Amino acid sequence: MLFHEESESSAGLYFDAKKGRYLGFLIWNIWHKYAVLRQLFTVPDERRKGYAGRVVDFWVKNYADKVADRFGIESPNDRALSLHLKLGHIKRDGKSFTGLKCFSVPGL
């Protein structure tokens, strides 16, 4: 994983060094004293292999947790909610979700 931090927004690229193949990216920024995950992408033929979960876990431990005890997720879709549920960042309450480690942030 290669991460680059900027004041406006930051990005991380993840890749398979053995195969020399790019796997995806993560974009975040700081908003109201919280780290906010803005985008997460995994190339289609590399999905469902656990890369996104490992990247988010790495980002939370090495970046988001250093900013605040919780982080934001921009306009989470069903896949994002499923991932954060699996990682223990949210819990399901019937048809809705409650943030344990994160909260929803409206899109820019």
HELIX and SHEET records of a PDB file:
HELIX    1   1 PRO A   44  GLU A   46  5                                   3    
HELIX    2   2 TYR A   51  TRP A   59  1                                   9    
HELIX    3   3 VAL A   60  ALA A   64  3                                   5    
HELIX    4   4 ASP A   65  VAL A   67  1                                   3    
HELIX    5   5 ASP A   78  LYS A   86  1                                   9    
SHEET    1   A 6 LEU A   2  HIS A   4  0                                        
SHEET    2   A 6 SER A  10  ASP A  16 -1                                        
SHEET    3   A 6 ARG A  21  TRP A  31 -1                                        
SHEET    4   A 6 TYR A  34  THR A  42 -1                                        
SHEET    5   A 6 PHE A  71  GLU A  74  1                                        
SHEET    6   A 6 CYS A 102  VAL A 105  1                                        
SHEET    1   B 2 ILE A  90  ASP A  93  0                                        
SHEET    2   B 2 SER A  96  GLY A  99 -1                                        
END                                                                             
